[in-house]
C-alpha cells in the first residue's frame, strides 16, 4: 500500500496545508506560540500516520494511540485559537469538521487493528 494514497493521510496533509497558508495572517505574537504548537501537533499527526502505515498490525496500536493524542491536542489548540480570536468562527468550524473526520477515520483504523 502506498502510504501517500490513504485517505487519512490526504485529509491530515490538507489540514496542515490550510494551517500553513493562514500562518502569515496570524499576529506575530501568536504565530510563534500557539500557531507554531498547532502546526507542530498537526505535523506529528501526519508523521504518526505515515509511521503506522508502514508497520505490521501488531506494531500499529501504540503509534495510532499517539496519533489520537496528537489529534486531540490539535483539536484543543484550534479551540484555543478561536477563543483568543486568532481565527474566526468560520475557520474554526471548518478546521473542527476536518479534525472530526480525521478522528473518525483514525477511530476506525484503531478499531480494525484491535480486532
C-alpha positions as CSV (number, residue, x, y, z in Angstrom):
1,X,0.0,0.0,0.0
2,X,1.3,3.4,-0.9
3,X,1.0,5.4,2.4
4,X,0.5,8.7,0.4
5,X,-2.7,7.3,-1.1
6,X,-4.5,6.5,2.1
7,X,-7.4,8.9,2.8
8,X,-6.5,9.8,6.4
9,X,-3.1,10.9,5.2
10,X,-4.6,13.1,2.5
11,X,-7.0,14.7,5.0
12,X,-4.3,15.4,7.5
13,X,-2.0,16.7,4.8
14,X,-4.7,19.1,3.6
15,X,-5.4,20.3,7.1
16,X,-1.7,21.2,7.6
17,X,-1.6,23.0,4.2
18,X,-4.6,25.1,5.2
19,X,-3.0,25.9,8.6
20,X,0.3,26.8,6.9
21,X,-1.5,29.1,4.4
22,X,-3.0,31.1,7.3
23,X,0.2,31.5,9.2
24,X,1.1,34.8,7.6
25,X,-2.3,36.2,8.7
26,X,-1.7,35.3,12.3
27,X,-0.4,38.0,14.6
28,X,3.4,37.6,15.3
29,X,2.8,37.1,19.0
30,X,0.5,34.2,18.3
31,X,2.4,32.9,15.3
32,X,5.4,32.0,17.4
33,X,3.5,30.5,20.3
34,X,0.0,29.0,19.8
35,X,0.2,28.7,16.0
36,X,3.6,27.1,16.0
37,X,2.4,24.5,18.5
38,X,-0.8,23.9,16.4
39,X,1.3,23.3,13.3
40,X,3.7,21.0,15.2
41,X,0.9,18.9,16.6
42,X,-0.6,18.6,13.1
43,X,2.7,17.5,11.7
44,X,3.0,14.9,14.4
45,X,-0.3,13.5,13.3
46,X,0.9,13.3,9.8
47,X,4.2,11.7,10.8
48,X,2.4,9.1,13.0
49,X,0.0,8.2,10.2
50,X,3.0,7.6,7.9
51,X,4.8,5.6,10.5
52,X,1.7,3.4,11.3
53,X,1.0,2.8,7.6
54,X,4.3,1.0,7.2
55,X,4.1,-1.1,10.3
56,X,2.8,-4.6,10.9
57,X,-0.7,-4.9,12.6
58,X,0.9,-5.8,15.9
59,X,3.1,-2.6,16.0
60,X,0.4,-0.1,14.9
61,X,-1.7,0.2,18.0
62,X,0.7,2.3,20.2
63,X,1.5,4.6,17.3
64,X,-2.2,5.1,16.4
65,X,-2.9,5.9,20.0
66,X,-0.2,8.5,20.0
67,X,-1.7,9.9,16.8
68,X,-5.0,10.1,18.5
69,X,-3.5,12.0,21.4
70,X,-1.8,14.4,19.0
71,X,-5.1,14.9,17.1
72,X,-6.8,15.8,20.4
73,X,-4.0,18.3,21.2
74,X,-4.6,19.8,17.7
75,X,-8.3,20.0,18.5
76,X,-7.6,21.9,21.7
77,X,-5.2,24.3,20.0
78,X,-7.8,25.0,17.3
79,X,-10.4,25.8,20.0
80,X,-7.9,28.0,21.8
81,X,-7.1,29.8,18.6
82,X,-10.8,30.6,18.2
83,X,-11.2,31.6,21.8
84,X,-8.3,34.0,21.6
85,X,-9.6,35.4,18.3
86,X,-6.6,34.2,16.2
87,X,-9.1,32.6,13.8
88,X,-12.8,33.4,13.2
89,X,-15.7,31.2,13.8
90,X,-16.0,30.1,10.1
91,X,-12.3,28.9,10.1
92,X,-12.8,27.2,13.4
93,X,-15.9,25.3,12.2
94,X,-14.0,24.2,9.1
95,X,-11.0,23.0,10.9
96,X,-13.0,21.2,13.6
97,X,-15.0,19.5,10.8
98,X,-11.8,18.3,9.2
99,X,-10.4,17.2,12.6
100,X,-13.6,15.3,13.4
101,X,-13.4,13.5,10.1
102,X,-9.8,12.6,10.6
103,X,-10.7,11.4,14.1
104,X,-13.5,9.1,12.8
105,X,-11.1,7.6,10.3
106,X,-8.4,7.1,13.0
107,X,-11.0,5.6,15.3
108,X,-12.0,3.1,12.6
109,X,-8.3,2.3,12.0
110,X,-7.7,1.7,15.7
111,X,-10.8,-0.5,15.9
112,X,-9.6,-2.6,12.9
113,X,-6.2,-3.0,14.5
114,X,-7.7,-4.1,17.8
115,X,-9.8,-6.8,16.2
